[in-house]
Amino acid sequence: MTTSDDSAPAVGRRHSTRARSIAHAVWSYVRRAPGTFVWLAILLITTTVLNQLSPELTREVLGNRSTNLHHLSEDPLHVLVASALWLPGEQTWYWSWIWYALLFNIFHVPAERWLGTLRWLAVVVIAHVGATYLSEGILSWEIHHGDAPAGDMFTLDVGVSYALAGVVAMLAYRIPRPWRFTYAAAVLIWYAIPLLFDQDFTDVGHFTAVLIGFACYPLALGRPGAGKLPGPDRLGRRASPRPRATRPRYGWSRARRD
């Protein structure tokens, strides 16, 4: 008969085994998308920092890392990198991080697993940089033509949404046909609707990032579901000739040619 003293170690071992299994499952999930979770960890740190600052100091910190026209003309590399490591917001910093953590798991994690970290990172960088320059370029054009105030050169523009929009679009190539076209149309409509009402430069940036994400199709070649890399015959090269069949060694089994 088992006493309570004897069953306690067994229960402890079961709990320990279960905890190790959960930890192993979590680690397996995280290590398959290392870039995404490193990025999320950095965002959590910067969000924690902002949560400790006053509103005035928060605006200063984010303003120094903003990809506005002023900073892009003076130190573009610094602000292009730094702006992607901070989240905009007011008094809801942690809620903002939780929201993006959810979106990262929905879109960035499957994209990084599918493309691989280097290709995924290429899409992130191209969408972030390309959408930033095009949207700020349009804003510059509006300022020079009097359609926007000169003070907009110093506007606040930080965050991860351009890169996210590009990856959202890129995932269309992961979806089998014909649902791929339905997904792509839904993405285009979702990001085009704000342009019909507000036409803010950030809305232009998001729509641009989506188009850039679709244009990154070559980075998906060779990945499951996207298409195959062109072989030698598709590149105009002559395929290697098929080897000739070996003749039988014995005359009684040799096929006679006329």
QUIJO-V545271 format. One record per backbone hydrogen bond with DSSP energy under -1.0 kcal/mol. CO is the residue of the C=O (numbers start at 0). NH is the residue of the N-H. E is the energy in kcal/mol with one decimal. If there is no record, write none. Layout:
# QUIJO-V545271
co->CO nh->NH e->E
co->CO nh->NH e->E
This chain:
# QUIJO-V545271
co->2 nh->6 e->-1.9
co->3 nh->7 e->-1.3
co->6 nh->10 e->-2.4
co->7 nh->11 e->-2.4
co->8 nh->12 e->-2.4
co->9 nh->13 e->-2.1
co->10 nh->14 e->-2.4
co->11 nh->15 e->-2.3
co->12 nh->16 e->-2.7
co->13 nh->17 e->-2.6
co->14 nh->18 e->-2.4
co->15 nh->19 e->-2.3
co->16 nh->20 e->-2.2
co->17 nh->21 e->-2.3
co->18 nh->22 e->-2.6
co->19 nh->23 e->-2.5
co->20 nh->24 e->-2.3
co->21 nh->25 e->-2.6
co->22 nh->26 e->-2.5
co->23 nh->27 e->-2.4
co->24 nh->28 e->-1.9
co->25 nh->29 e->-2.4
co->26 nh->30 e->-2.7
co->29 nh->32 e->-1.9
co->32 nh->36 e->-1.7
co->33 nh->37 e->-2.3
co->34 nh->38 e->-2.1
co->35 nh->39 e->-2.3
co->36 nh->40 e->-2.0
co->37 nh->41 e->-2.2
co->38 nh->42 e->-2.4
co->39 nh->43 e->-2.1
co->40 nh->44 e->-1.9
co->41 nh->45 e->-2.6
co->42 nh->46 e->-2.3
co->43 nh->47 e->-2.1
co->44 nh->48 e->-2.0
co->45 nh->49 e->-2.4
co->46 nh->50 e->-1.9
co->48 nh->51 e->-1.4
co->49 nh->52 e->-1.3
co->53 nh->57 e->-2.5
co->54 nh->58 e->-2.1
co->55 nh->59 e->-1.6
co->56 nh->60 e->-2.6
co->57 nh->61 e->-2.6
co->58 nh->62 e->-2.2
co->59 nh->63 e->-1.9
co->62 nh->65 e->-1.0
co->65 nh->67 e->-1.1
co->67 nh->71 e->-2.5
co->68 nh->72 e->-1.4
co->70 nh->74 e->-3.0
co->74 nh->78 e->-1.8
co->75 nh->79 e->-2.4
co->76 nh->80 e->-1.7
co->77 nh->81 e->-2.9
co->78 nh->82 e->-2.4
co->81 nh->84 e->-1.8
co->82 nh->158 e->-2.7
co->91 nh->95 e->-2.2
co->92 nh->96 e->-2.2
co->93 nh->97 e->-2.6
co->94 nh->98 e->-2.4
co->95 nh->99 e->-2.2
co->96 nh->100 e->-2.5
co->97 nh->101 e->-2.0
co->98 nh->102 e->-2.0
co->99 nh->103 e->-3.0
co->100 nh->104 e->-1.8
co->101 nh->105 e->-1.6
co->102 nh->106 e->-2.5
co->103 nh->108 e->-2.7
co->106 nh->110 e->-1.8
co->107 nh->111 e->-2.9
co->108 nh->112 e->-2.2
co->109 nh->113 e->-2.0
co->110 nh->114 e->-3.0
co->111 nh->115 e->-2.2
co->115 nh->119 e->-2.5
co->116 nh->120 e->-2.6
co->117 nh->121 e->-1.9
co->118 nh->122 e->-2.1
co->119 nh->123 e->-2.3
co->120 nh->124 e->-2.7
co->121 nh->125 e->-2.7
co->122 nh->126 e->-2.5
co->123 nh->127 e->-2.4
co->124 nh->128 e->-2.8
co->125 nh->129 e->-2.4
co->126 nh->130 e->-2.2
co->127 nh->131 e->-1.6
co->128 nh->132 e->-2.4
co->129 nh->133 e->-2.2
co->130 nh->134 e->-2.3
co->131 nh->135 e->-2.4
co->132 nh->136 e->-2.0
co->133 nh->137 e->-2.0
co->134 nh->138 e->-2.0
co->135 nh->139 e->-2.4
co->136 nh->140 e->-2.1
co->137 nh->141 e->-2.2
co->138 nh->142 e->-2.3
co->139 nh->143 e->-2.4
co->140 nh->144 e->-1.2
co->141 nh->146 e->-2.6
co->141 nh->147 e->-1.1
co->142 nh->145 e->-1.3
co->148 nh->151 e->-1.7
co->149 nh->152 e->-1.8
co->150 nh->153 e->-1.8
co->151 nh->154 e->-1.4
co->152 nh->69 e->-2.1
co->156 nh->66 e->-2.4
co->159 nh->163 e->-2.0
co->160 nh->164 e->-2.4
co->161 nh->165 e->-2.0
co->162 nh->166 e->-2.0
co->163 nh->167 e->-2.6
co->164 nh->168 e->-1.9
co->165 nh->169 e->-2.1
co->166 nh->170 e->-1.9
co->168 nh->171 e->-1.8
co->169 nh->172 e->-1.6
co->170 nh->173 e->-1.6
co->175 nh->179 e->-1.1
co->177 nh->181 e->-1.0
co->178 nh->182 e->-2.7
co->179 nh->183 e->-2.5
co->180 nh->184 e->-2.3
co->181 nh->185 e->-2.3
co->182 nh->186 e->-2.3
co->183 nh->187 e->-2.4
co->184 nh->188 e->-2.5
co->185 nh->189 e->-2.5
co->186 nh->190 e->-2.1
co->187 nh->191 e->-1.5
co->188 nh->192 e->-2.0
co->192 nh->195 e->-1.5
co->193 nh->197 e->-2.6
co->193 nh->198 e->-1.3
co->199 nh->203 e->-1.9
co->200 nh->204 e->-2.0
co->201 nh->205 e->-2.4
co->202 nh->206 e->-2.2
co->203 nh->207 e->-2.4
co->204 nh->208 e->-2.4
co->205 nh->209 e->-1.8
co->206 nh->210 e->-2.0
co->207 nh->211 e->-2.5
co->208 nh->212 e->-2.4
co->209 nh->213 e->-2.2
co->210 nh->214 e->-2.0
co->215 nh->218 e->-1.8
co->216 nh->219 e->-2.3
co->219 nh->222 e->-2.2
co->222 nh->225 e->-1.7
co->226 nh->221 e->-2.0
co->230 nh->234 e->-1.4
co->231 nh->236 e->-2.5
co->249 nh->252 e->-1.2
co->250 nh->253 e->-1.3
